[in-house]
Amino acid sequence: MREFHYTQDDFQRVRNLLYQRAGINLSASKDQMVYSRLARRLRSLRLRSFTEYFSYLDRYEGEWQQFINALTTNLTSFFRERHHFDMLAAHVRKHAHERRPLRIWCSASSTGEEPYSLAMTMIEALGSLTPAVEIIASDIDTGVLTTARAGVYPDQRVEQLELARKKNFFLRGKGAQLGHVRVRQELQALIEFRQINLLDADWGIAPGLDVIFCRNVMIYFDKPTQSKILERMIRLLRPDGLFFAGHSESFVHATHLVKLIERTVYRPVVKAH
């Protein structure tokens, strides 16, 4: 027996609200996931039904962020899809002579493993703990951004990393922090964490980006939303900039915007004037 009355209409309403607020196209098979995650919010707010929760959302604007946080999925790890980071290092070395900061946007930073992997790659590729690099790391979920900013992880999160990387980039916890590691301050100094909803009209990011990592984000959007977001992102890239997508994402419907140059790595299509 479920603790709260929950119907297909409730599930459909959640799907519609999430699509309106975040552009996320929740699969029809996710009804149990929606129930278990939102039931926690109902308990925490001492509400008795999903109907009461929908009324609560109408009355309290601040609850929308909790709603989105509860329903977004955050799967990540350090150096996930390693070939991307090898390609990034080569791209960055090629531009190192340009005497300007290299600018990267990680558009789904989750708990921070991806932007910190980008920062490590920059430091290694440019041979400096303080390279001329600016990384914007954003996510829609404020909860994961708090974890990302802190940069503290359980030991097992870094188990797969090479010994040299663990030694160079992480501090081992002692006392109350035993069993945890913290990223070095030099990595944190390269990253600015921000909350950005990709449906927002203004992301507050200036054009001229060298690289955009937008991996395993587009799978949550329908094709029209994907195209709209991709078009806006591509406008922010330099003509030879790189766009990194997730391993299950494809932009065959957007060949007017991007061309595939490597496995799930794209470059803007430069239009002839």
HELIX and SHEET records of a PDB file:
HELIX    1   1 GLN A    8  ALA A   22  1                                  15    
HELIX    2   2 ALA A   28  LYS A   30  5                                   3    
HELIX    3   3 ASP A   31  LEU A   45  1                                  15    
HELIX    4   4 PHE A   50  ARG A   59  1                                  10    
HELIX    5   5 GLU A   63  LEU A   71  1                                   9    
HELIX    6   6 ARG A   82  HIS A   95  1                                  14    
HELIX    7   7 ALA A   96  GLU A   98  5                                   3    
HELIX    8   8 GLU A  113  LEU A  126  1                                  14    
HELIX    9   9 THR A  142  ALA A  150  1                                   9    
HELIX   10  10 ASP A  155  VAL A  158  5                                   4    
HELIX   11  11 LEU A  163  PHE A  169  1                                   7    
HELIX   12  12 GLY A  175  GLN A  177  5                                   3    
HELIX   13  13 GLN A  185  ALA A  189  1                                   5    
HELIX   14  14 MET A  218  TYR A  220  5                                   3    
HELIX   15  15 LYS A  223  LEU A  236  1                                  14    
HELIX   16  16 VAL A  252  ALA A  254  5                                   3    
SHEET    1   A 7 ILE A 191  GLN A 195  0                                        
SHEET    2   A 7 VAL A 133  ASP A 139  1                                        
SHEET    3   A 7 LEU A 102  CYS A 106  1                                        
SHEET    4   A 7 LEU A 209  CYS A 214  1                                        
SHEET    5   A 7 LEU A 237  ALA A 245  1                                        
SHEET    6   A 7 VAL A 265  PRO A 268 -1                                        
SHEET    7   A 7 VAL A 258  GLU A 262 -1                                        
SHEET    1   B 3 VAL A 152  PRO A 154  0                                        
SHEET    2   B 3 HIS A 180  VAL A 183 -1                                        
SHEET    3   B 3 PHE A 170  ARG A 172 -1                                        
END                                                                             
